[in-house]
Structures are given as C-alpha cells and as structure tokens.
C-alpha cells in the first residue's frame, strides 16, 4: 500500500469517527489540535483503520508522536 492510499484510508476513518465528511485531508493536519480528537476518538480511529485497511494494530506499540499529524500516522501505517 502506498502513502497516497494510506492517507485516503485515514481520511475515510476520520470521517467515520468524527461523523462528518472530510472531503480533503492534508498531511499536516494535527489530529488533536485541528480535529479535536481525544483518547476515545483515537481508539475509535485505530479500530476504523483496522477495519478499512484489514490490518491489526498493536496499541502497546504506539507512541503519542504517532498521533501528532496525519503525516506521522501515515508514516507509522506505511512502515
């Protein structure tokens, strides 16, 4: 999966979690500051990404830096 596809999956997952359409998503969008995600919505985002991408993410392995921006989350998911 390439980076563009990964960012698109994040956009779809965020639309689902935030219960509103996100038409475009820049990689520099900050998840907490710009989109007002809290700890509960971060967990919901991870679950949505698992469903959409067909992967299993290890929450024990995740560091807070992963959730700073769309770019940092995409970096984690692509690796």
C-alpha positions in Angstrom: 0.0 0.0 0.0 1.4 3.4 -1.0 1.3 6.6 1.0 -1.5 8.2 -1.0 -3.7 5.2 -0.3 -2.8 5.2 3.3 -3.8 8.9 3.7 -7.0 8.2 1.9 -7.8 5.4 4.4 -7.0 7.8 7.3 -9.4 10.3 5.7 -12.2 7.7 5.4 -11.6 6.5 9.0 -11.6 10.1 10.4 -14.9 10.8 8.5 -16.4 7.8 10.2 -15.0 8.6 13.7 -15.9 12.3 13.5 -19.3 11.5 11.9 -18.8 14.2 9.2 -17.5 14.2 5.7 -13.9 15.2 5.3 -13.5 15.9 1.6 -9.8 16.6 1.6 -7.1 15.9 4.2 -3.7 17.5 4.2 -0.8 15.5 5.8 0.0 18.5 8.1 -3.4 18.4 9.8 -2.9 17.9 13.5 -5.2 15.2 14.9 -5.7 16.6 18.4 -5.3 20.3 17.9 -7.1 20.7 14.5 -9.6 17.8 14.6 -10.1 17.7 18.4 -9.5 14.0 18.7 -9.4 12.8 22.3 -8.3 9.5 23.7 -11.6 7.8 23.0 -11.7 9.0 19.4 -8.1 7.9 18.9 -9.1 4.4 19.8 -12.1 4.6 17.5 -9.8 5.8 14.7 -7.5 2.8 15.3 -10.4 0.4 15.1 -11.8 2.1 12.0 -8.3 1.9 10.4 -8.1 -1.8 11.2 -11.4 -2.5 9.6 -10.7 -0.3 6.5 -7.1 -1.5 5.9 -7.6 -5.1 7.0 -4.7 -4.9 9.5 -4.2 -5.4 13.2 -2.5 -2.6 15.0 -0.7 -3.2 18.3 -1.8 -0.4 20.7 1.0 -1.3 23.1 3.5 -0.4 20.3 2.1 3.0 19.6 3.7 6.2 20.9 1.9 9.5 21.3 4.1 11.0 18.5 2.2 8.8 16.0 -0.9 10.8 16.5 0.5 14.3 16.1 -0.4 14.7 12.4 -1.9 12.8 9.5 1.7 12.5 8.2 3.0 10.9 11.4 0.1 8.4 11.4 0.7 7.6 7.8 4.4 7.1 8.4 3.5 4.6 11.1 1.0 2.8 9.0 3.2 2.6 5.9 6.1 1.0 7.8 
